[in-house]
Amino acid sequence: MPRTDTADDELLSIRAAELYYDEGKTQDEVGAILGLTRWKVGRLLAAARENGYIRIEIVHPRARKLSLERQLREQHGLTDAVVVPVAGARSDAELRERVAQGAADYLAALRPVPRTLGISWGRTLHDVANVLNEHWAIGVNVVQVNGGVSVNQRAGTAAATAVEIARKASGEATLLPSPAILERVETKTSIENDRTVAAVLDEAADAAAYLFSAGPADHSSAHIQSGYLSTGDMDELVRRGAVGDVWGRYINAEGMIVDPSLDQRTLGLGLTALREAQTAILVVSGESKHPVTRAIVRNGLCSALVTDEATARDLLSETIDQSRNDKDSHD
């Protein structure tokens, strides 16, 4: 057949793609319709993909965005990343459940299997506990890393989450029988010095891996709903620069504690344990958590990240913006 120019090839690529992807024709059938060889059809389809004329999207809830995962590992120095698509998620709760499933799949595939798993608490980890398969591992002991007893007991508390994850791994749960935040420093110090509580914290400090989420610095915080903080307390934390909390400890964009007096009343492991951990898995989703996710990832508070596509793109765009700012400051 006569040789075609670039414009003709572009149009042929589009026509071949329409027939192949929209009409479900084979490459031989596409060739017969367009008067081309099967080899030429293959070249046109490849060109259509390379030129961005075709966008293939896998929308199954347990699908993963592998290219975003690779970029997160490369740009943020993460050991691992799991990114799930947002397409098809009809609510924040559905997206959170999708991310929780990604975390459950990741945890079940983790090697070596962590014999002691330190966990925090909250809605996200409660979802992870619910979707974990029975016998996801054998003999994993789960220990709480921070207090979670509150006056408003409901599904998603630390104890229920820890027990369920441990049960499904034929292990035992070691609970931390304390509130997350105490009213007085003296009370918190006294509880931490209790032999039973001290033993739990020692076990948590020796955990082989940590699984945790993060909370936003707004009125939807679980700490407000659990009665630890008031809306006024939260407004003051935001005024001081808080972007969210990790293990109940409120941090700014640089990963630093914003209110030392509140931090002194917070019971559990400190953030140094996360920075020094070989395996610290952050599970987070939703736009409201973008600021705290950036703070955690950028400041070395996790080694692995399980999140949604929009959060991943926010992290990557933030890295690009930071690089531009750094370049401008040197020019």
Protein Blocks (a to p, Z undefined) as FASTA:
>chain_A
ZZddfklmmmmmmmmmmmmmmnopafklmmmmnopafklmmmmmmmmmmnopaccddfbf
kbccfklmmmmmmmnopabdcdddfehpabfklmmmmmmmmmmmmmmmpccddfbdcdde
djklmmmmmmpcghkbghiacddfbdcbdfbdcehifklmmmmmmmmnopacddddddfb
dfbfklmmmmmmpmklmmmmmmmmmpcbdcdddddddfkbfklmnomacfklmmmmmmno
pabdeehiacdfkopafblmlmmmpgcddfklmmmpmbdcdddedjklmmmmmmmmmnop
afbdcddfklmmmmmmmmmmmmmmmmmmmZZ
